């Protein structure tokens, strides 16, 4: 049988009771009190005192006129089936119930089934612990668990897809047979879900260049149409973003994600005002991470940090040749705000506008404000590109040491560098609590193997609230 101190601890963790009250009624139960006074108290929910093992305790008013904690009380906790005790003080002993109909019984570990919680159906071992709500959502006995870190010892050149889930801070795993949330499977493929990507197309690193660090944990995932590396990196080694060997990127090709293309009228979506992408028959230099994940029972959305860099900036901005980066979500969610019909969350829509800009180098077209790591000036000076200019470049801090900071003798405009980037963005999507979702993160070149791009992904987080699907400037978590 649990000790009284353990019962007190679990009440605090579960958070199902009202504020401690003074049974004598002589002083404000939650305010100033008479120093030295000893009063009766009970912090369990109404109707449970003197039921089963639950009973009140006492507290003392300290010299400053503040009540102490309620001592020596026993309050309701999770039912411990098989011990012959009415642990949750509901006048039933060892009941194995699913009163909140969340699929988890009291004996199965539901710590908020037969007790009065604000949202009992969202609290069980299949939930995630939402930070800051002072509640033990996942019934593991710890309030507001520290966010798991699982990416410290991952090899930079690993081809184990599960390592990439860890790199973006999806730390918990699950199986099809259990009820907890987590990554059920992970694969690394080409853009159409077949084949094996080039060994240099992906990596896990604690930096990109000298100016970009992870947004969660100690590592992040990198995916590239060339080599997933900056200057000085190894395993895989740095490869110039423009002067690649035989100008062949990473020398792979495949079909496009079929459902994404079909949802866009058998074409790739077009940036407003720019030429249609030159699809050809294949996605060039592709790599895709696919994650099958059971969603927590209390999660309604997720977000992750993304950062896109390309050597197509500035000369091939707003051209038919641009590399594509997508975050495709398969979910049973049907609510509002709705997820995009083509499943791609890697897009930006300006406020009060129906226009959509796919995340990529064309965010530099039209001054969207989401392409900030670059040099201001003319864009689109190359063949078949639409001439324009950009004034939203903030600095080149995140280009430092990447190779994209190499001067190019004034291509398009004075001071131009080999490439540019968005800086950290935040990509969000909505999910159905408890479902099994699929997340596909991919990058490819639409028409050739030249002028490589790289996407950084990190900082995956669940939320108990719905989100506005899409991509915006990163907001500090």
SVG drawing of the C-alpha trace seen along z (x, -y; Angstrom):
<svg xmlns="http://www.w3.org/2000/svg" viewBox="-19 -47 56 55">
<polyline fill="none" stroke="black" stroke-width="0.4" points="0.0,0.0 1.2,-3.5 2.4,-5.7 0.6,-8.9 3.4,-11.0 3.1,-9.2 -0.6,-9.9 0.0,-13.6 2.7,-13.6 0.4,-11.9 -2.4,-14.3 -0.1,-17.1 1.0,-15.3 -2.5,-14.5 -3.8,-17.9 -7.4,-16.8 -8.3,-18.6 -9.5,-22.1 -7.3,-24.5 -6.7,-23.4 -9.5,-24.5 -9.6,-25.2 -12.4,-23.1 -12.7,-25.3 -13.7,-28.3 -12.2,-30.8 -9.7,-32.2 -9.5,-32.7 -8.6,-29.3 -6.3,-30.7 -5.3,-34.0 -3.7,-35.5 -4.2,-33.5 -3.5,-33.9 0.1,-33.0 0.4,-29.8 -3.1,-28.6 -3.5,-24.9 -6.4,-24.0 -8.0,-21.0 -7.5,-20.8 -8.2,-18.5 -7.0,-19.0 -8.8,-16.1 -11.8,-16.6 -15.2,-17.1 -17.0,-13.9 -13.8,-11.9 -12.9,-12.8 -13.5,-9.9 -14.1,-7.5 -11.8,-4.5 -8.4,-5.5 -8.8,-9.3 -8.9,-11.6 -8.0,-15.1 -4.9,-16.5 -3.7,-19.6 -1.8,-22.7 -0.2,-25.5 -0.2,-29.2 3.5,-30.4 4.7,-33.6 4.2,-35.5 0.5,-34.7 0.7,-32.1 -0.7,-28.5 1.7,-25.6 1.0,-22.6 -1.7,-20.3 0.2,-17.6 -0.7,-13.9 -3.7,-13.9 -4.5,-11.0 -6.0,-12.1 -7.2,-10.1 -4.7,-8.7 -4.8,-6.3 -6.5,-3.0 -3.9,-0.3 -5.7,2.8 -5.2,5.9 -4.2,4.3 -7.7,4.4 -7.7,0.6 -10.0,-2.1 -7.1,-4.2 -9.1,-6.8 -11.7,-7.0 -14.8,-6.6 -16.3,-3.8 -15.2,-1.1 -12.3,1.2 -9.9,2.4 -12.4,1.3 -11.0,1.7 -13.0,-1.0 -12.8,-3.2 -15.2,-5.9 -13.8,-8.5 -13.9,-6.2 -10.4,-7.0 -9.5,-3.4 -7.4,-3.1 -8.7,-1.6 -7.7,-2.4 -5.8,0.9 -4.2,0.1 -2.5,-3.0 -5.1,-5.8 -4.4,-8.1 -7.4,-10.4 -10.3,-8.1 -12.3,-7.9 -11.1,-11.2 -12.3,-14.7 -9.9,-16.1 -10.7,-18.9 -10.3,-16.7 -10.0,-13.0 -10.3,-11.7 -7.0,-13.4 -5.1,-12.1 -3.6,-8.6 -0.3,-6.8 -0.9,-7.6 -0.7,-11.4 2.3,-13.6 3.2,-15.9 2.2,-19.4 4.7,-21.8 3.5,-24.5 0.1,-23.2 1.2,-21.8 -0.4,-18.4 0.8,-14.9 -0.8,-14.3 1.0,-11.1 0.4,-9.4 4.0,-8.7 4.1,-10.3 6.0,-13.4 4.4,-16.9 5.6,-18.7 8.3,-16.2 11.4,-17.9 11.5,-17.6 13.3,-14.5 16.8,-14.8 17.8,-11.8 20.2,-13.1 23.5,-13.4 25.4,-10.4 24.1,-10.1 26.7,-9.6 26.7,-12.4 26.6,-10.1 24.2,-7.5 21.7,-5.9 19.5,-4.7 16.2,-6.5 15.2,-6.2 18.3,-8.3 16.8,-11.1 13.6,-11.0 15.7,-11.4 17.7,-14.2 14.5,-16.3 13.5,-15.5 10.9,-12.8 12.4,-10.7 9.7,-8.3 9.0,-5.1 5.9,-2.9 4.6,0.2 1.3,0.9 0.3,3.1 0.7,0.7 -1.2,-2.5 1.5,-5.0 2.5,-7.7 5.7,-7.6 7.5,-6.8 6.3,-3.4 8.6,-3.3 11.0,-5.5 12.5,-5.2 14.9,-7.0 14.0,-6.8 13.9,-8.8 11.0,-11.3 8.5,-8.8 9.0,-6.5 11.2,-4.0 14.9,-3.3 17.7,-4.4 19.0,-8.0 22.6,-9.0 24.9,-8.5 25.8,-12.2 22.2,-13.5 21.5,-13.4 23.4,-14.0 22.9,-14.7 25.0,-17.6 25.4,-20.0 25.9,-22.9 25.7,-24.1 28.6,-26.4 29.5,-28.5 26.2,-30.4 23.4,-27.8 22.8,-25.7 20.0,-23.3 16.7,-24.5 16.1,-21.4 18.5,-19.1 22.1,-19.0 21.7,-17.9 19.5,-18.5 18.8,-16.7 20.1,-18.0 18.8,-17.0 20.4,-18.1 20.1,-17.9 24.0,-17.8 25.9,-17.0 24.4,-17.6 27.5,-19.5 29.1,-22.8 32.8,-23.8 35.0,-21.5 32.4,-18.9 33.0,-15.2 30.9,-12.1 29.6,-13.2 32.2,-15.7 31.5,-19.2 30.8,-19.5 30.6,-22.9 26.9,-23.9 27.6,-25.0 30.8,-23.4 29.7,-19.8 31.6,-16.9 30.5,-16.5 27.7,-19.0 25.6,-16.0 24.4,-17.0 24.1,-13.6 23.3,-11.7 20.0,-10.2 16.5,-10.5 13.0,-9.2 9.4,-10.0 7.7,-12.8 5.4,-12.2 2.5,-11.1 -0.3,-12.3 1.3,-15.8 1.6,-16.2 -2.0,-14.8 -3.5,-17.3 -1.9,-20.1 -3.4,-19.1 -0.6,-16.8 1.9,-19.6 4.1,-21.2 2.7,-24.2 3.8,-27.5 5.0,-30.6 2.8,-33.6 4.3,-35.6 7.0,-33.0 7.3,-30.6 5.9,-27.1 8.5,-24.6 10.1,-22.6 9.1,-19.2 10.6,-16.9 10.0,-13.2 11.9,-12.9 12.8,-14.5 16.5,-15.0 18.9,-14.4 15.9,-13.5 15.9,-12.4 12.9,-11.8 12.4,-10.9 9.1,-9.2 7.9,-8.9 4.9,-6.8 3.8,-8.2 1.1,-7.5 -0.2,-10.9 -0.6,-11.5 -4.2,-11.3 -4.1,-14.9 -2.2,-16.4 -4.1,-18.5 -1.2,-19.8 2.6,-19.8 5.3,-22.2 8.9,-21.8 11.7,-24.2 12.9,-24.3 15.6,-26.3 16.1,-26.3 19.3,-27.4 20.0,-27.4 22.7,-28.3 20.0,-29.2 19.8,-32.6 20.0,-35.3 20.3,-34.5 17.8,-31.7 15.2,-33.2 11.8,-33.0 12.8,-30.6 11.5,-27.2 14.5,-25.4 14.0,-25.8 14.6,-23.0 11.5,-21.8 11.3,-21.2 8.1,-19.7 6.7,-18.6 3.8,-16.3 1.3,-15.3 -1.2,-12.4 -3.7,-12.8 -7.3,-12.0 -7.8,-15.5 -10.9,-17.2 -11.4,-20.2 -10.6,-23.9 -8.2,-25.4 -7.9,-22.8 -4.6,-21.2 -3.8,-21.9 -5.5,-19.6 -2.1,-18.8 -0.8,-17.8 2.2,-20.1 2.8,-22.2 6.0,-23.9 4.2,-26.9 3.7,-30.5 0.5,-32.6 0.7,-36.4 -1.8,-37.7 -5.3,-38.3 -4.2,-36.6 -5.0,-33.4 -1.6,-33.3 0.7,-30.5 4.5,-30.5 6.1,-27.1 9.1,-27.1 12.2,-27.6 14.3,-30.1 11.2,-31.9 10.3,-33.2 12.9,-35.8 10.5,-36.8 8.0,-39.4 9.6,-40.4 7.6,-37.9 9.9,-38.6 10.7,-34.9 14.0,-34.9 16.4,-36.8 19.9,-35.3 21.2,-37.0 22.4,-40.2 19.8,-42.7 19.8,-43.6 18.7,-42.3 17.4,-38.7 16.4,-36.6 19.1,-37.7 19.7,-34.3 18.1,-32.7 14.3,-32.2 14.2,-33.9 11.9,-36.8 13.9,-39.8 13.2,-41.3 14.8,-42.5 14.8,-41.8 15.0,-44.2 14.2,-41.8 17.7,-40.3 18.5,-40.9 22.1,-39.6 24.3,-36.7 25.1,-35.3 23.6,-31.9 25.6,-31.6 28.9,-31.9 31.1,-28.8 28.5,-27.0 30.1,-27.7 27.1,-29.7 28.9,-32.8 31.5,-32.7 31.5,-35.9 30.5,-35.5 31.9,-38.6 28.6,-40.4 26.2,-38.0 22.9,-40.0 24.2,-42.8 27.3,-44.0 28.2,-42.0 26.2,-38.9 27.2,-35.6 26.9,-32.0 23.6,-31.6 21.1,-32.6 18.6,-31.2 15.4,-31.7 16.7,-31.5 14.8,-29.5 11.1,-29.0 8.3,-27.3 6.1,-24.7 2.8,-23.5 0.1,-21.0 -3.1,-19.7 -3.7,-16.1 -6.4,-13.9 -5.6,-12.9 -4.5,-9.2 -4.4,-8.6 -1.5,-7.1 -0.2,-9.9 2.5,-9.9 5.0,-12.7 7.2,-12.9 10.0,-15.4 11.7,-15.7 13.9,-17.8 14.6,-17.5 15.7,-19.4 12.9,-19.9 14.9,-19.8 18.6,-19.2 21.4,-18.2 23.0,-21.7 22.9,-24.5 22.2,-22.5 20.0,-23.3 19.9,-22.1 17.1,-22.0 17.6,-21.8 14.9,-20.2 14.7,-20.2 12.7,-21.0 9.6,-18.8 6.9,-19.7 3.4,-18.5 0.6,-21.0 -2.7,-20.5 -4.1,-23.3 -4.9,-23.5 -2.6,-25.5 -2.7,-27.5 -1.2,-25.1 1.7,-26.3 5.1,-28.0 6.0,-31.3 9.0,-33.0 10.3,-31.0 8.8,-32.0 10.9,-31.3 9.5,-28.3"/>
</svg>
